[in-house]
Amino acid sequence: MTVKDAVVERFRQICAERSMKPNELANLSGVTPSTVYSMLDSKRRDLSIVTIKKLCDGLEISLGEFFASPEFDALEQEIK
């Protein structure tokens, strides 16, 4: 799993727990729905930490809470 995949999976988990659609996440976070849908697109590789922070702000969670998840602990090193 890539870092981007882990970030997307984590947002999907949180939204599912809260019965929240991507548009709702965008509205709560002050970003455009296209930004959220672009993040969810498997073809897009990079994500901005600023966008992740805005989405976390909208969900009223800290970056620490967001990244405190087994998906991130299990990631392999990017530098090989």
RAHU-V844300 format. One record per residue. N is the residue number from 0. RES is the residue in one letter. PSI is psi in degrees with one decimal (none if undefined). D_CENTER is the distance of its C-alpha to the mean C-alpha in Angstrom with 1 decimal. Layout:
N/RES/PSI/D_CENTER, N/RES/PSI/D_CENTER
//
This chain:
0/M/136.1/14.2, 1/T/167.2/12.7, 2/V/-44.9/10.2, 3/K/-43.8/8.2, 4/D/-40.3/8.9, 5/A/-40.8/7.9, 6/V/-47.1/4.3, 7/V/-44.5/4.6, 8/E/-40.4/7.0, 9/R/-43.8/5.8, 10/F/-39.2/4.1, 11/R/-40.7/7.4, 12/Q/-49.0/9.3, 13/I/-43.9/8.9, 14/C/-39.5/9.8, 15/A/-42.0/12.5, 16/E/-31.9/13.9, 17/R/7.1/14.3, 18/S/48.0/15.5, 19/M/136.9/13.3, 20/K/158.9/13.1, 21/P/-38.4/10.7, 22/N/-38.9/13.6, 23/E/-42.4/13.8, 24/L/-45.0/10.2, 25/A/-47.5/11.3, 26/N/-41.9/14.7, 27/L/-28.9/13.8, 28/S/-8.9/11.7, 29/G/24.5/14.4, 30/V/163.6/12.8, 31/T/150.1/14.3, 32/P/-34.0/13.4, 33/S/-31.2/13.9, 34/T/-44.4/11.1, 35/V/-45.5/8.6, 36/Y/-34.3/10.9, 37/S/-40.9/11.1, 38/M/-39.5/7.6, 39/L/-14.6/8.3, 40/D/124.5/11.6, 41/S/-18.2/12.6, 42/K/-21.5/15.1, 43/R/128.0/12.9, 44/R/-51.1/12.7, 45/D/146.7/11.5, 46/L/144.4/8.7, 47/S/135.3/10.0, 48/I/-29.3/9.5, 49/V/-41.9/11.0, 50/T/-43.3/8.5, 51/I/-43.2/5.7, 52/K/-43.7/8.9, 53/K/-42.6/9.9, 54/L/-40.0/7.1, 55/C/-40.3/7.9, 56/D/-43.3/11.5, 57/G/-33.2/11.5, 58/L/-4.9/10.6, 59/E/45.0/13.2, 60/I/154.8/11.7, 61/S/164.8/12.2, 62/L/-36.4/10.2, 63/G/-43.8/12.7, 64/E/-40.2/11.9, 65/F/-47.9/8.2, 66/F/-7.2/9.5, 67/A/74.6/12.6, 68/S/145.2/12.0, 69/P/-28.8/14.3, 70/E/-38.4/11.9, 71/F/-31.4/11.8, 72/D/-28.5/15.5, 73/A/-0.6/16.5, 74/L/143.6/15.3, 75/E/162.2/18.4, 76/Q/142.2/19.4, 77/E/-31.4/18.6, 78/I/123.0/22.1, 79/K/none/24.8
//
